[in-house]
């Protein structure tokens, strides 16, 4: 892949990491990368093996897990702060990625 595409995707990755809990706007990310939305999807997937939405979801869940295991904050509060609209959606996606519900995961490491 050309260096300019890699640098553009790196900028998008940094934006997603920084604003992981905000709604994802593909058009804004494509503009940041100076690409069309379809080119952004294609190049992003070449670099990360995920779509931008999948990448954001993974970052959200990893950050939420870090907080769950290091802070004594309610699961629902962490779900909302991570950008999820409902704790049940958060719990389903968390279990899909980590193999345990958030509460079970906390108990495992307590």
N, C-alpha and C positions, 0 to 999 in steps of 0.2 A: 504494500500500500504506500502511496506517496506520502512523504513527510507532512505535507500540508493537511492531508486528510487526518492523519494521526493527531496532529496538533489541534485540529478542530474538534475531533472527538474527545480529546483530553480536556478541552475547555468545557464541553458539554458534561462530561463525567464530573468535573469539579463543581459545576453548577448544580447538578443533581445531588451530589454529596452535601453541598452547602445548604440547599433548600429542600432537603429530602421530605420534609413534612408539609410542603406546600403542594397545591395541585400542579400536575405536570402539564405544561403547555408545549406540545410538540412544535407548533409554529414558532414559538419563541426560541426553542432550542435549535431549530433548523436555521433560524436567522442568525443566532450566535455562531453557528458553524458555517454560515454562508453557504448553505445547501438547501435543496428542496427537502420537504418532509420525507419523501421516499428515499432520497439519497442518504439522508441522516439515518433512517432505519437500517438501510443496507450496510453503511459503513460502521455504524455503532455495533451492529450485530457481528460484523467481521472482527472488530477489536475486542468486544466483551463477551461474545457468544450469547448475548441476551438482547432483547429489545430495550429501549429506554424505560418503558413501563415496568418490565421485569426487573431491571437493574434498580429502579427506585424502590420497588417493593422489597427487594433483598436488603437494601440499605436501611429502609424503615424498620424491617424486622430485626436486623442485627443490632441496630441502635436501641430498639425497644428491649431486646433481650439483655443487652449490656446494662441498661437501666434497671430492669427487673431484678437482675442478679446482684446489683450493687447498691440499690436504693430501696428504701421501704416506702414505696409509692403504690397506690392502688393500680391494678391492672387496667381498669377502665381509663384512668387518668393518663397513663402511659400510652394507651391506644390512641386516645384523642390527640395527645401531644405529638405522636408520631405521624399524624395526618389521617388516621382512620376515622370514618364517620360513625362506626358502630363497634362496640367491644366484641360482639359476636363475629363480625367479619374479621376483626383482628385475630381473635382466638382461632378461627378456622385456618387462616393463612399461616399463623404461627405454628400450629400443629402440623400443617402440611410441610413446612420447611424444616422444623426441628424434631418432629416426631413425637412431641409431647405438647399438651396444652400449656399455656403460660403458668397456671397455678401448679401443675404437676412438675414443670421444669424448675420452678422456684423451690419446691419441696425437695427435689433431687439434689440440689446444691446447698441446701440449708444445713 
